[in-house]
Amino acid sequence: MAELKKTEGKQNFFVRFGKKSSKWFREMRAELKKVVWPTPKQVMNNTWIVIATVLVVGLVISLFGIAANQVISFLISLAR
């Protein structure tokens, strides 16, 4: 084991990089095989949920902005 570490440090940078990157790609490929991919129906359902959520949150933020603008305008008119 110690001999392996000593020789590994003496290897060319490109050799070490090639070994590490190929190991990384092998491990990545193995992990991607474990992934349970969604069906097209699930993707469409999740897409509609995201679109609806974005619209609702945008509406709430817009209403808050309008209300804040009205309150600030009212406070400014009181100060005059």
PDB file of N, CA, C and O in Angstrom:
ATOM      1  N   MET A   1       0.817  -1.189   0.000  1.00  0.00           N
ATOM      2  CA  MET A   1       0.000   0.000   0.000  1.00  0.00           C
ATOM      3  C   MET A   1       0.863   1.255   0.000  1.00  0.00           C
ATOM      4  O   MET A   1       0.597   2.192  -0.753  1.00  0.00           O
ATOM      5  N   ALA A   2       1.893   1.279   0.838  1.00  0.00           N
ATOM      6  CA  ALA A   2       2.780   2.439   0.888  1.00  0.00           C
ATOM      7  C   ALA A   2       3.539   2.587  -0.418  1.00  0.00           C
ATOM      8  O   ALA A   2       3.804   3.701  -0.871  1.00  0.00           O
ATOM      9  N   GLU A   3       3.890   1.450  -1.025  1.00  0.00           N
ATOM     10  CA  GLU A   3       4.605   1.503  -2.301  1.00  0.00           C
ATOM     11  C   GLU A   3       3.711   2.088  -3.385  1.00  0.00           C
ATOM     12  O   GLU A   3       4.178   2.817  -4.259  1.00  0.00           O
ATOM     13  N   LEU A   4       2.431   1.765  -3.324  1.00  0.00           N
ATOM     14  CA  LEU A   4       1.495   2.290  -4.306  1.00  0.00           C
ATOM     15  C   LEU A   4       1.401   3.816  -4.171  1.00  0.00           C
ATOM     16  O   LEU A   4       1.386   4.520  -5.181  1.00  0.00           O
ATOM     17  N   LYS A   5       1.340   4.324  -2.967  1.00  0.00           N
ATOM     18  CA  LYS A   5       1.250   5.768  -2.747  1.00  0.00           C
ATOM     19  C   LYS A   5       2.502   6.473  -3.261  1.00  0.00           C
ATOM     20  O   LYS A   5       2.413   7.541  -3.867  1.00  0.00           O
ATOM     21  N   LYS A   6       3.676   5.872  -3.019  1.00  0.00           N
ATOM     22  CA  LYS A   6       4.919   6.499  -3.466  1.00  0.00           C
ATOM     23  C   LYS A   6       4.987   6.580  -4.988  1.00  0.00           C
ATOM     24  O   LYS A   6       5.388   7.605  -5.539  1.00  0.00           O
ATOM     25  N   THR A   7       4.597   5.510  -5.664  1.00  0.00           N
ATOM     26  CA  THR A   7       4.665   5.525  -7.124  1.00  0.00           C
ATOM     27  C   THR A   7       3.566   6.400  -7.716  1.00  0.00           C
ATOM     28  O   THR A   7       3.732   6.968  -8.795  1.00  0.00           O
ATOM     29  N   GLU A   8       2.445   6.508  -7.008  1.00  0.00           N
ATOM     30  CA  GLU A   8       1.353   7.339  -7.524  1.00  0.00           C
ATOM     31  C   GLU A   8       1.773   8.804  -7.582  1.00  0.00           C
ATOM     32  O   GLU A   8       1.388   9.516  -8.509  1.00  0.00           O
ATOM     33  N   GLY A   9       2.548   9.261  -6.618  1.00  0.00           N
ATOM     34  CA  GLY A   9       3.002  10.645  -6.602  1.00  0.00           C
ATOM     35  C   GLY A   9       4.000  10.941  -7.707  1.00  0.00           C
ATOM     36  O   GLY A   9       4.146  12.092  -8.118  1.00  0.00           O
ATOM     37  N   LYS A  10       4.687   9.916  -8.192  1.00  0.00           N
ATOM     38  CA  LYS A  10       5.691  10.121  -9.231  1.00  0.00           C
ATOM     39  C   LYS A  10       5.104  10.040 -10.637  1.00  0.00           C
ATOM     40  O   LYS A  10       5.786  10.340 -11.617  1.00  0.00           O
ATOM     41  N   GLN A  11       3.845   9.635 -10.732  1.00  0.00           N
ATOM     42  CA  GLN A  11       3.232   9.523 -12.053  1.00  0.00           C
ATOM     43  C   GLN A  11       3.000  10.902 -12.645  1.00  0.00           C
ATOM     44  O   GLN A  11       2.919  11.908 -11.939  1.00  0.00           O
ATOM     45  N   ASN A  12       2.899  10.910 -13.920  1.00  0.00           N
ATOM     46  CA  ASN A  12       2.632  12.117 -14.674  1.00  0.00           C
ATOM     47  C   ASN A  12       1.269  12.691 -14.247  1.00  0.00           C
ATOM     48  O   ASN A  12       0.346  11.942 -13.927  1.00  0.00           O
ATOM     49  N   PHE A  13       1.159  14.005 -14.247  1.00  0.00           N
ATOM     50  CA  PHE A  13      -0.103  14.664 -13.891  1.00  0.00           C
ATOM     51  C   PHE A  13      -1.247  14.172 -14.769  1.00  0.00           C
ATOM     52  O   PHE A  13      -2.346  13.917 -14.278  1.00  0.00           O
ATOM     53  N   PHE A  14      -0.991  14.040 -16.055  1.00  0.00           N
ATOM     54  CA  PHE A  14      -2.044  13.638 -16.988  1.00  0.00           C
ATOM     55  C   PHE A  14      -2.486  12.205 -16.749  1.00  0.00           C
ATOM     56  O   PHE A  14      -3.658  11.880 -16.938  1.00  0.00           O
ATOM     57  N   VAL A  15      -1.572  11.349 -16.339  1.00  0.00           N
ATOM     58  CA  VAL A  15      -1.921   9.956 -16.028  1.00  0.00           C
ATOM     59  C   VAL A  15      -2.820   9.924 -14.801  1.00  0.00           C
ATOM     60  O   VAL A  15      -3.843   9.239 -14.792  1.00  0.00           O
ATOM     61  N   ARG A  16      -2.435  10.667 -13.763  1.00  0.00           N
ATOM     62  CA  ARG A  16      -3.262  10.712 -12.545  1.00  0.00           C
ATOM     63  C   ARG A  16      -4.630  11.298 -12.843  1.00  0.00           C
ATOM     64  O   ARG A  16      -5.651  10.782 -12.390  1.00  0.00           O
ATOM     65  N   PHE A  17      -4.641  12.387 -13.615  1.00  0.00           N
ATOM     66  CA  PHE A  17      -5.908  13.025 -13.969  1.00  0.00           C
ATOM     67  C   PHE A  17      -6.791  12.063 -14.760  1.00  0.00           C
ATOM     68  O   PHE A  17      -7.994  11.976 -14.511  1.00  0.00           O
ATOM     69  N   GLY A  18      -6.201  11.344 -15.709  1.00  0.00           N
ATOM     70  CA  GLY A  18      -6.959  10.401 -16.527  1.00  0.00           C
ATOM     71  C   GLY A  18      -7.559   9.287 -15.684  1.00  0.00           C
ATOM     72  O   GLY A  18      -8.709   8.900 -15.890  1.00  0.00           O
ATOM     73  N   LYS A  19      -6.787   8.772 -14.736  1.00  0.00           N
ATOM     74  CA  LYS A  19      -7.297   7.696 -13.882  1.00  0.00           C
ATOM     75  C   LYS A  19      -8.422   8.192 -12.986  1.00  0.00           C
ATOM     76  O   LYS A  19      -9.444   7.525 -12.827  1.00  0.00           O
ATOM     77  N   LYS A  20      -8.223   9.375 -12.401  1.00  0.00           N
ATOM     78  CA  LYS A  20      -9.251   9.908 -11.505  1.00  0.00           C
ATOM     79  C   LYS A  20     -10.527  10.258 -12.260  1.00  0.00           C
ATOM     80  O   LYS A  20     -11.630   9.996 -11.780  1.00  0.00           O
ATOM     81  N   SER A  21     -10.377  10.851 -13.443  1.00  0.00           N
ATOM     82  CA  SER A  21     -11.575  11.236 -14.192  1.00  0.00           C
ATOM     83  C   SER A  21     -12.308  10.011 -14.719  1.00  0.00           C
ATOM     84  O   SER A  21     -13.538   9.997 -14.738  1.00  0.00           O
ATOM     85  N   SER A  22     -11.585   8.985 -15.145  1.00  0.00           N
ATOM     86  CA  SER A  22     -12.275   7.786 -15.624  1.00  0.00           C
ATOM     87  C   SER A  22     -12.992   7.094 -14.472  1.00  0.00           C
ATOM     88  O   SER A  22     -14.089   6.568 -14.662  1.00  0.00           O
ATOM     89  N   LYS A  23     -12.397   7.083 -13.284  1.00  0.00           N
ATOM     90  CA  LYS A  23     -13.063   6.507 -12.113  1.00  0.00           C
ATOM     91  C   LYS A  23     -14.327   7.298 -11.790  1.00  0.00           C
ATOM     92  O   LYS A  23     -15.367   6.717 -11.480  1.00  0.00           O
ATOM     93  N   TRP A  24     -14.233   8.633 -11.863  1.00  0.00           N
ATOM     94  CA  TRP A  24     -15.391   9.475 -11.581  1.00  0.00           C
ATOM     95  C   TRP A  24     -16.530   9.188 -12.556  1.00  0.00           C
ATOM     96  O   TRP A  24     -17.687   9.099 -12.145  1.00  0.00           O
ATOM     97  N   PHE A  25     -16.211   9.043 -13.857  1.00  0.00           N
ATOM     98  CA  PHE A  25     -17.244   8.763 -14.856  1.00  0.00           C
ATOM     99  C   PHE A  25     -17.865   7.389 -14.638  1.00  0.00           C
ATOM    100  O   PHE A  25     -19.075   7.232 -14.796  1.00  0.00           O
ATOM    101  N   ARG A  26     -17.059   6.392 -14.278  1.00  0.00           N
ATOM    102  CA  ARG A  26     -17.604   5.059 -13.998  1.00  0.00           C
ATOM    103  C   ARG A  26     -18.576   5.112 -12.816  1.00  0.00           C
ATOM    104  O   ARG A  26     -19.663   4.538 -12.875  1.00  0.00           O
ATOM    105  N   GLU A  27     -18.180   5.801 -11.749  1.00  0.00           N
ATOM    106  CA  GLU A  27     -19.041   5.910 -10.580  1.00  0.00           C
ATOM    107  C   GLU A  27     -20.312   6.696 -10.893  1.00  0.00           C
ATOM    108  O   GLU A  27     -21.393   6.349 -10.418  1.00  0.00           O
ATOM    109  N   MET A  28     -20.181   7.759 -11.695  1.00  0.00           N
ATOM    110  CA  MET A  28     -21.342   8.551 -12.069  1.00  0.00           C
ATOM    111  C   MET A  28     -22.321   7.711 -12.874  1.00  0.00           C
ATOM    112  O   MET A  28     -23.530   7.776 -12.652  1.00  0.00           O
ATOM    113  N   ARG A  29     -21.808   6.932 -13.798  1.00  0.00           N
ATOM    114  CA  ARG A  29     -22.658   6.083 -14.620  1.00  0.00           C
ATOM    115  C   ARG A  29     -23.377   5.049 -13.760  1.00  0.00           C
ATOM    116  O   ARG A  29     -24.557   4.772 -13.976  1.00  0.00           O
ATOM    117  N   ALA A  30     -22.666   4.476 -12.783  1.00  0.00           N
ATOM    118  CA  ALA A  30     -23.286   3.505 -11.890  1.00  0.00           C
ATOM    119  C   ALA A  30     -24.399   4.140 -11.067  1.00  0.00           C
ATOM    120  O   ALA A  30     -25.439   3.520 -10.846  1.00  0.00           O
ATOM    121  N   GLU A  31     -24.187   5.373 -10.612  1.00  0.00           N
ATOM    122  CA  GLU A  31     -25.216   6.062  -9.836  1.00  0.00           C
ATOM    123  C   GLU A  31     -26.423   6.423 -10.696  1.00  0.00           C
ATOM    124  O   GLU A  31     -27.560   6.341 -10.233  1.00  0.00           O
ATOM    125  N   LEU A  32     -26.183   6.821 -11.943  1.00  0.00           N
ATOM    126  CA  LEU A  32     -27.305   7.175 -12.818  1.00  0.00           C
ATOM    127  C   LEU A  32     -28.166   5.961 -13.156  1.00  0.00           C
ATOM    128  O   LEU A  32     -29.352   6.115 -13.449  1.00  0.00           O
ATOM    129  N   LYS A  33     -27.600   4.773 -13.122  1.00  0.00           N
ATOM    130  CA  LYS A  33     -28.398   3.569 -13.358  1.00  0.00           C
ATOM    131  C   LYS A  33     -29.358   3.315 -12.204  1.00  0.00           C
ATOM    132  O   LYS A  33     -30.376   2.647 -12.386  1.00  0.00           O
ATOM    133  N   LYS A  34     -29.051   3.836 -11.020  1.00  0.00           N
ATOM    134  CA  LYS A  34     -29.897   3.645  -9.845  1.00  0.00           C
ATOM    135  C   LYS A  34     -31.070   4.618  -9.807  1.00  0.00           C
ATOM    136  O   LYS A  34     -32.020   4.413  -9.050  1.00  0.00           O
ATOM    137  N   VAL A  35     -31.014   5.666 -10.609  1.00  0.00           N
ATOM    138  CA  VAL A  35     -32.043   6.703 -10.580  1.00  0.00           C
ATOM    139  C   VAL A  35     -33.347   6.152 -11.134  1.00  0.00           C
ATOM    140  O   VAL A  35     -33.357   5.454 -12.148  1.00  0.00           O
ATOM    141  N   VAL A  36     -34.453   6.473 -10.457  1.00  0.00           N
ATOM    142  CA  VAL A  36     -35.776   6.120 -10.952  1.00  0.00           C
ATOM    143  C   VAL A  36     -36.305   7.345 -11.685  1.00  0.00           C
ATOM    144  O   VAL A  36     -36.680   8.341 -11.066  1.00  0.00           O
ATOM    145  N   TRP A  37     -36.331   7.261 -12.996  1.00  0.00           N
ATOM    146  CA  TRP A  37     -36.729   8.407 -13.804  1.00  0.00           C
ATOM    147  C   TRP A  37     -38.243   8.535 -13.839  1.00  0.00           C
ATOM    148  O   TRP A  37     -38.939   7.521 -13.891  1.00  0.00           O
ATOM    149  N   PRO A  38     -38.778   9.770 -13.812  1.00  0.00           N
ATOM    150  CA  PRO A  38     -40.236   9.958 -13.841  1.00  0.00           C
ATOM    151  C   PRO A  38     -40.817   9.656 -15.221  1.00  0.00           C
ATOM    152  O   PRO A  38     -40.143   9.756 -16.247  1.00  0.00           O
ATOM    153  N   THR A  39     -42.082   9.286 -15.200  1.00  0.00           N
ATOM    154  CA  THR A  39     -42.787   9.036 -16.460  1.00  0.00           C
ATOM    155  C   THR A  39     -43.154  10.387 -17.084  1.00  0.00           C
ATOM    156  O   THR A  39     -43.174  11.405 -16.392  1.00  0.00           O
ATOM    157  N   PRO A  40     -43.442  10.396 -18.386  1.00  0.00           N
ATOM    158  CA  PRO A  40     -43.859  11.664 -19.009  1.00  0.00           C
ATOM    159  C   PRO A  40     -45.099  12.273 -18.340  1.00  0.00           C
ATOM    160  O   PRO A  40     -45.217  13.495 -18.253  1.00  0.00           O
ATOM    161  N   LYS A  41     -46.013  11.434 -17.873  1.00  0.00           N
ATOM    162  CA  LYS A  41     -47.213  11.922 -17.192  1.00  0.00           C
ATOM    163  C   LYS A  41     -46.834  12.634 -15.883  1.00  0.00           C
ATOM    164  O   LYS A  41     -47.389  13.685 -15.564  1.00  0.00           O
ATOM    165  N   GLN A  42     -45.892  12.060 -15.135  1.00  0.00           N
ATOM    166  CA  GLN A  42     -45.440  12.681 -13.895  1.00  0.00           C
ATOM    167  C   GLN A  42     -44.742  14.011 -14.177  1.00  0.00           C
ATOM    168  O   GLN A  42     -44.906  14.974 -13.428  1.00  0.00           O
ATOM    169  N   VAL A  43     -43.970  14.059 -15.251  1.00  0.00           N
ATOM    170  CA  VAL A  43     -43.269  15.293 -15.606  1.00  0.00           C
ATOM    171  C   VAL A  43     -44.276  16.389 -15.930  1.00  0.00           C
ATOM    172  O   VAL A  43     -44.120  17.520 -15.471  1.00  0.00           O
ATOM    173  N   MET A  44     -45.297  16.077 -16.707  1.00  0.00           N
ATOM    174  CA  MET A  44     -46.313  17.072 -17.058  1.00  0.00           C
ATOM    175  C   MET A  44     -47.072  17.523 -15.813  1.00  0.00           C
ATOM    176  O   MET A  44     -47.336  18.714 -15.644  1.00  0.00           O
ATOM    177  N   ASN A  45     -47.422  16.582 -14.945  1.00  0.00           N
ATOM    178  CA  ASN A  45     -48.139  16.928 -13.719  1.00  0.00           C
ATOM    179  C   ASN A  45     -47.287  17.863 -12.853  1.00  0.00           C
ATOM    180  O   ASN A  45     -47.783  18.875 -12.357  1.00  0.00           O
ATOM    181  N   ASN A  46     -46.035  17.531 -12.677  1.00  0.00           N
ATOM    182  CA  ASN A  46     -45.145  18.373 -11.874  1.00  0.00           C
ATOM    183  C   ASN A  46     -44.929  19.737 -12.519  1.00  0.00           C
ATOM    184  O   ASN A  46     -44.799  20.739 -11.817  1.00  0.00           O
ATOM    185  N   THR A  47     -44.889  19.784 -13.848  1.00  0.00           N
ATOM    186  CA  THR A  47     -44.731  21.048 -14.556  1.00  0.00           C
ATOM    187  C   THR A  47     -45.913  21.964 -14.290  1.00  0.00           C
ATOM    188  O   THR A  47     -45.731  23.151 -14.017  1.00  0.00           O
ATOM    189  N   TRP A  48     -47.124  21.421 -14.367  1.00  0.00           N
ATOM    190  CA  TRP A  48     -48.320  22.224 -14.109  1.00  0.00           C
ATOM    191  C   TRP A  48     -48.359  22.704 -12.661  1.00  0.00           C
ATOM    192  O   TRP A  48     -48.783  23.828 -12.391  1.00  0.00           O
ATOM    193  N   ILE A  49     -47.922  21.866 -11.738  1.00  0.00           N
ATOM    194  CA  ILE A  49     -47.883  22.270 -10.334  1.00  0.00           C
ATOM    195  C   ILE A  49     -46.906  23.431 -10.146  1.00  0.00           C
ATOM    196  O   ILE A  49     -47.206  24.386  -9.429  1.00  0.00           O
ATOM    197  N   VAL A  50     -45.753  23.351 -10.781  1.00  0.00           N
ATOM    198  CA  VAL A  50     -44.758  24.425 -10.666  1.00  0.00           C
ATOM    199  C   VAL A  50     -45.288  25.716 -11.283  1.00  0.00           C
ATOM    200  O   VAL A  50     -45.120  26.789 -10.704  1.00  0.00           O
ATOM    201  N   ILE A  51     -45.923  25.629 -12.443  1.00  0.00           N
ATOM    202  CA  ILE A  51     -46.470  26.822 -13.098  1.00  0.00           C
ATOM    203  C   ILE A  51     -47.540  27.472 -12.222  1.00  0.00           C
ATOM    204  O   ILE A  51     -47.557  28.691 -12.054  1.00  0.00           O
ATOM    205  N   ALA A  52     -48.435  26.649 -11.664  1.00  0.00           N
ATOM    206  CA  ALA A  52     -49.498  27.182 -10.800  1.00  0.00           C
ATOM    207  C   ALA A  52     -48.907  27.825  -9.547  1.00  0.00           C
ATOM    208  O   ALA A  52     -49.360  28.889  -9.122  1.00  0.00           O
ATOM    209  N   THR A  53     -47.905  27.189  -8.958  1.00  0.00           N
ATOM    210  CA  THR A  53     -47.277  27.733  -7.757  1.00  0.00           C
ATOM    211  C   THR A  53     -46.590  29.061  -8.050  1.00  0.00           C
ATOM    212  O   THR A  53     -46.693  30.000  -7.262  1.00  0.00           O
ATOM    213  N   VAL A  54     -45.894  29.144  -9.171  1.00  0.00           N
ATOM    214  CA  VAL A  54     -45.219  30.389  -9.549  1.00  0.00           C
ATOM    215  C   VAL A  54     -46.242  31.499  -9.760  1.00  0.00           C
ATOM    216  O   VAL A  54     -46.012  32.634  -9.344  1.00  0.00           O
ATOM    217  N   LEU A  55     -47.359  31.191 -10.395  1.00  0.00           N
ATOM    218  CA  LEU A  55     -48.386  32.208 -10.618  1.00  0.00           C
ATOM    219  C   LEU A  55     -48.993  32.683  -9.305  1.00  0.00           C
ATOM    220  O   LEU A  55     -49.198  33.883  -9.123  1.00  0.00           O
ATOM    221  N   VAL A  56     -49.284  31.770  -8.391  1.00  0.00           N
ATOM    222  CA  VAL A  56     -49.875  32.148  -7.102  1.00  0.00           C
ATOM    223  C   VAL A  56     -48.901  32.988  -6.292  1.00  0.00           C
ATOM    224  O   VAL A  56     -49.285  34.016  -5.734  1.00  0.00           O
ATOM    225  N   VAL A  57     -47.650  32.565  -6.221  1.00  0.00           N
ATOM    226  CA  VAL A  57     -46.655  33.328  -5.466  1.00  0.00           C
ATOM    227  C   VAL A  57     -46.442  34.701  -6.112  1.00  0.00           C
ATOM    228  O   VAL A  57     -46.307  35.699  -5.404  1.00  0.00           O
ATOM    229  N   GLY A  58     -46.412  34.760  -7.422  1.00  0.00           N
ATOM    230  CA  GLY A  58     -46.279  36.051  -8.104  1.00  0.00           C
ATOM    231  C   GLY A  58     -47.444  36.966  -7.810  1.00  0.00           C
ATOM    232  O   GLY A  58     -47.256  38.167  -7.614  1.00  0.00           O
ATOM    233  N   LEU A  59     -48.658  36.411  -7.775  1.00  0.00           N
ATOM    234  CA  LEU A  59     -49.843  37.203  -7.456  1.00  0.00           C
ATOM    235  C   LEU A  59     -49.769  37.733  -6.026  1.00  0.00           C
ATOM    236  O   LEU A  59     -50.071  38.901  -5.781  1.00  0.00           O
ATOM    237  N   VAL A  60     -49.370  36.882  -5.083  1.00  0.00           N
ATOM    238  CA  VAL A  60     -49.261  37.312  -3.687  1.00  0.00           C
ATOM    239  C   VAL A  60     -48.219  38.423  -3.545  1.00  0.00           C
ATOM    240  O   VAL A  60     -48.456  39.417  -2.858  1.00  0.00           O
ATOM    241  N   ILE A  61     -47.083  38.254  -4.187  1.00  0.00           N
ATOM    242  CA  ILE A  61     -46.037  39.286  -4.107  1.00  0.00           C
ATOM    243  C   ILE A  61     -46.522  40.587  -4.747  1.00  0.00           C
ATOM    244  O   ILE A  61     -46.252  41.668  -4.223  1.00  0.00           O
ATOM    245  N   SER A  62     -47.233  40.497  -5.869  1.00  0.00           N
ATOM    246  CA  SER A  62     -47.758  41.704  -6.520  1.00  0.00           C
ATOM    247  C   SER A  62     -48.769  42.411  -5.629  1.00  0.00           C
ATOM    248  O   SER A  62     -48.742  43.635  -5.499  1.00  0.00           O
ATOM    249  N   LEU A  63     -49.665  41.636  -5.013  1.00  0.00           N
ATOM    250  CA  LEU A  63     -50.655  42.241  -4.122  1.00  0.00           C
ATOM    251  C   LEU A  63     -49.983  42.894  -2.921  1.00  0.00           C
ATOM    252  O   LEU A  63     -50.395  43.970  -2.490  1.00  0.00           O
ATOM    253  N   PHE A  64     -48.962  42.258  -2.385  1.00  0.00           N
ATOM    254  CA  PHE A  64     -48.223  42.850  -1.277  1.00  0.00           C
ATOM    255  C   PHE A  64     -47.548  44.149  -1.720  1.00  0.00           C
ATOM    256  O   PHE A  64     -47.540  45.130  -0.976  1.00  0.00           O
ATOM    257  N   GLY A  65     -46.997  44.157  -2.899  1.00  0.00           N
ATOM    258  CA  GLY A  65     -46.352  45.360  -3.416  1.00  0.00           C
ATOM    259  C   GLY A  65     -47.338  46.495  -3.613  1.00  0.00           C
ATOM    260  O   GLY A  65     -47.043  47.645  -3.290  1.00  0.00           O
ATOM    261  N   ILE A  66     -48.510  46.173  -4.142  1.00  0.00           N
ATOM    262  CA  ILE A  66     -49.544  47.192  -4.334  1.00  0.00           C
ATOM    263  C   ILE A  66     -50.006  47.738  -2.983  1.00  0.00           C
ATOM    264  O   ILE A  66     -50.160  48.948  -2.816  1.00  0.00           O
ATOM    265  N   ALA A  67     -50.228  46.838  -2.018  1.00  0.00           N
ATOM    266  CA  ALA A  67     -50.668  47.265  -0.687  1.00  0.00           C
ATOM    267  C   ALA A  67     -49.590  48.120  -0.023  1.00  0.00           C
ATOM    268  O   ALA A  67     -49.904  49.146   0.581  1.00  0.00           O
ATOM    269  N   ALA A  68     -48.347  47.719  -0.124  1.00  0.00           N
ATOM    270  CA  ALA A  68     -47.255  48.492   0.478  1.00  0.00           C
ATOM    271  C   ALA A  68     -47.161  49.860  -0.174  1.00  0.00           C
ATOM    272  O   ALA A  68     -46.919  50.855   0.510  1.00  0.00           O
ATOM    273  N   ASN A  69     -47.347  49.925  -1.469  1.00  0.00           N
ATOM    274  CA  ASN A  69     -47.306  51.200  -2.184  1.00  0.00           C
ATOM    275  C   ASN A  69     -48.425  52.118  -1.694  1.00  0.00           C
ATOM    276  O   ASN A  69     -48.210  53.314  -1.492  1.00  0.00           O
ATOM    277  N   GLN A  70     -49.617  51.556  -1.505  1.00  0.00           N
ATOM    278  CA  GLN A  70     -50.748  52.354  -1.029  1.00  0.00           C
ATOM    279  C   GLN A  70     -50.493  52.873   0.389  1.00  0.00           C
ATOM    280  O   GLN A  70     -50.783  54.030   0.693  1.00  0.00           O
ATOM    281  N   VAL A  71     -49.950  52.014   1.251  1.00  0.00           N
ATOM    282  CA  VAL A  71     -49.672  52.433   2.629  1.00  0.00           C
ATOM    283  C   VAL A  71     -48.618  53.523   2.649  1.00  0.00           C
ATOM    284  O   VAL A  71     -48.765  54.511   3.368  1.00  0.00           O
ATOM    285  N   ILE A  72     -47.562  53.360   1.876  1.00  0.00           N
ATOM    286  CA  ILE A  72     -46.502  54.370   1.838  1.00  0.00           C
ATOM    287  C   ILE A  72     -47.037  55.681   1.266  1.00  0.00           C
ATOM    288  O   ILE A  72     -46.705  56.752   1.774  1.00  0.00           O
ATOM    289  N   SER A  73     -47.854  55.613   0.224  1.00  0.00           N
ATOM    290  CA  SER A  73     -48.440  56.826  -0.357  1.00  0.00           C
ATOM    291  C   SER A  73     -49.337  57.532   0.661  1.00  0.00           C
ATOM    292  O   SER A  73     -49.339  58.760   0.746  1.00  0.00           O
ATOM    293  N   PHE A  74     -50.094  56.755   1.428  1.00  0.00           N
ATOM    294  CA  PHE A  74     -50.956  57.334   2.460  1.00  0.00           C
ATOM    295  C   PHE A  74     -50.124  57.997   3.546  1.00  0.00           C
ATOM    296  O   PHE A  74     -50.463  59.093   3.992  1.00  0.00           O
ATOM    297  N   LEU A  75     -49.034  57.354   3.985  1.00  0.00           N
ATOM    298  CA  LEU A  75     -48.179  57.925   5.019  1.00  0.00           C
ATOM    299  C   LEU A  75     -47.500  59.209   4.521  1.00  0.00           C
ATOM    300  O   LEU A  75     -47.338  60.161   5.284  1.00  0.00           O
ATOM    301  N   ILE A  76     -47.110  59.233   3.263  1.00  0.00           N
ATOM    302  CA  ILE A  76     -46.479  60.420   2.700  1.00  0.00           C
ATOM    303  C   ILE A  76     -47.500  61.561   2.623  1.00  0.00           C
ATOM    304  O   ILE A  76     -47.168  62.716   2.889  1.00  0.00           O
ATOM    305  N   SER A  77     -48.750  61.229   2.255  1.00  0.00           N
ATOM    306  CA  SER A  77     -49.768  62.282   2.168  1.00  0.00           C
ATOM    307  C   SER A  77     -50.103  62.856   3.546  1.00  0.00           C
ATOM    308  O   SER A  77     -50.486  64.020   3.655  1.00  0.00           O
ATOM    309  N   LEU A  78     -49.960  62.042   4.602  1.00  0.00           N
ATOM    310  CA  LEU A  78     -50.196  62.545   5.966  1.00  0.00           C
ATOM    311  C   LEU A  78     -49.094  63.507   6.390  1.00  0.00           C
ATOM    312  O   LEU A  78     -49.346  64.445   7.146  1.00  0.00           O
ATOM    313  N   ALA A  79     -47.885  63.283   5.911  1.00  0.00           N
ATOM    314  CA  ALA A  79     -46.740  64.096   6.300  1.00  0.00           C
ATOM    315  C   ALA A  79     -46.766  65.467   5.632  1.00  0.00           C
ATOM    316  O   ALA A  79     -46.094  66.379   6.113  1.00  0.00           O
ATOM    317  N   ARG A  80     -47.485  65.644   4.585  1.00  0.00           N
ATOM    318  CA  ARG A  80     -47.492  66.927   3.848  1.00  0.00           C
ATOM    319  C   ARG A  80     -48.324  67.913   4.557  1.00  0.00           C
ATOM    320  O   ARG A  80     -48.459  69.049   4.101  1.00  0.00           O
TER     321      ARG A  80
END
